[in-house]
């Protein structure tokens, strides 16, 4: 299952969306929401990824690819704890959550491929 996550920040609010699709492209779940926040786009995208991990757990998925259009967050996850900033450590915590799945990966997708972002 591929889980696409996206987030946006505007006027002191953060919005996020998560959508899960099977290997044939059919939607198997999703969620979204908003929060009052002064986060920047990186923090918002990481929170959206965390929501995606929670969705995967609720759906009892074991093999998951998480897809984000934020290259910085994808790189922080892939570096697996080598970033010692507060954001980097939160990304490391998310990376540790990914180890609870049989197989999980986080990949980057250009915004033009992020169909949910276009709809959101």
N, C-alpha and C positions, 0 to 999 in steps of 0.2 A: 504494500500500500504506500502511496506517496501522499505526504501531508504537506500542503503548501501553507506557509504562514506569511502574513504581511501586517504592517502597522503604519500608522500615520500619526503625526503630532501637529496640532494647530490650536492656537488660542487657548493654551493652558489645558488642553484635553488630549488624550491619547485614544485612538481607536485601533482595534485589531480584528483580524479575521483569520480563521483557520478552516481549511477544507481538506477532507481526506477522500482520495479516489483510489479505486482498485486498479489492477493492471489493464483493465479494459476502458478505464476512464469514467466509470460510474461512481457517483458520489456515495460514499458509505457513512459519512458523518461530517460534522462541522460545528463551529461555534464562532462567536464574535462578541464584541462588547466595546465599552468605552470606560475610561476612568479620568477623573480630574487629575492632572499631573503636569509637572514641569520637566518631564523627562525629555532627553534629546532622542533623535531617531534610532540611535544604536540601542539605547535602553529599551525603547518601545519594541523594537524588533526582537530583542532577547526575551522580553516578557511574552511576546506573541509565540516565540518558539517554545517557551515553557508551557503555554496553554496548549500547544500542539502535542507536547509530550504527555500532558494530562489527558488529552483527548485519546491518544493512542492507548493509554492505559485503560481508560473507560471502555474502549472498543475491544480490549484484550488482544491487541495486535502484537505479533512477535517479530515480524520482519518489516521494517519501516524505513522509508527515505523521507527525511524532512528537507523541504526546499524553501529557500529564502532568497530574496533579491538584494539582501544586504551583505556584500562581500566581507565587510569588516567582521560581522558577527560570525559568519561561516568560518573565517580564518581563525578567530579566537577559539571556536569550538575545536577546530582541527589541530590547533597548537596544544591542546590538552594540558592546560595549566601553566604554560610558559609565560603568560601575560600576568604580571603582578599588580595590575591596577585593580580597583574595586570591581569594575566592569569585567575585567579578565577573570577574576576569581568567581564572580557569579556565573560566567560562561563555563568555567571549570566545573562548578556545581551541576550545571545543566548537562555537561559532558558525562559526569558520573551517573546521572539519571539515565542516560542513553545506554549504559552498560547493563541495565536491567532487561533489555530486550535481547532476543536471540540474535538479531542482526539489526543494526541501526546506522544510518549515515546521514550527514548533513551536507547538502550540496547547494551551490549557488546557481540561480537562474536569472538571466537578464530580465528586467522589468517587462519587456515585450512578451516574454514567455509566461509571465505571472498573470494568468487569466483572472484569478480572484482579485488581484490588485486593480485591474481594469474595471471590474464590476463594483468594487468597494469604493 
